[in-house]
Amino acid sequence: MTELLALSIVSLIANTLSALAGGGSGLLQLPILLFLGLAFPVALATHKVASVALGLGATFKYLKAGTLNWRFSVLVLASGLPGVLIGTLLILHIPEPWTLLILAFLTCGLGLYSLLSPALGQQQQSRHRSGSKRWVGAAGLFFIGVLNGSFTSGTGLFVTLWLVHWFGMDYKRAVAYTMVLAGLFWNGAGAISLALQTDLHWPWIPVLLLASALGGYLGAHWGLKQGNQIIKRCFESVTILAGISLFIKALY
C-alpha cells in the first residue's frame, strides 16, 4: 500500500506537470518505477502503457476546447508513428547510460534554447505548412518519433519545441498537439510495441493509468487557462531540471 500510494502521488504530479509543460512525465515516473525495484525493460514498458492515459486525459480536455487542426494532425501522426516503432525496436539493445547522457544533453539544450529566445512561442505564426519545408518539418517529427520510441523519457518536450520553432505555433497550441498526438497516439504505438517485446508489471498498471489520466486532464485544464509566457517558463523549468537529473542518473 505504501508503494502504491507513493507511486500514485508521483505519477499524478509528473503527469500534471507534463500536460502543462508539453512533456516530461517519464523523467519522474520512470525513475520511481526503477527505484521501486522493476527491471529497466519492465519499467520502461509499464511507464509507456501508463503514459497513454496521460494523452487520453489531455485529449478529452483539448477536444472539448476545439484546439486541434485535424489536417495538420495527420501530418504529425504520419511523420512520427513510423519513427516511434523503429525506436522501440532499438531501445532494448542500447546501454542505458548512453541513452541517459544523450537525452540529458538534448533536454538541457531545449530549455536553454527556449530561455535564450524570449519571443519564442508567444504568438501563433503559422509557417512551413506547404512545399519542401513541410517535409523538413515531417523529417524532424520522424526523428523525434525515434527518440520517443527509444529514449521515452521527456521526448514530448522535443515535439513541443519543434512545433513552436519550425511550424510557428505558440506554446499553448503546441502543448495541445503534443499531449494529444504524441501523448496518446505515439505513446500508444510505443506501448504496444514494447509490450510485445517484454513484460509489464500489471499490479501497478491500474494506479498508474488513473493517476496519468487525472494528471493529463488537470494539466490540460490549467494550460488552457494560462498564458503562453507561463507555459513557456514551465517548459523551460521542466527541461533544464530534467536534463540535470538525467546527467546525475547517468553518471552515478
Order of alpha helices (4+ residues) and beta strands (2+ residues): alpha-alpha-alpha-alpha-alpha-alpha-alpha-alpha-alpha-alpha-alpha
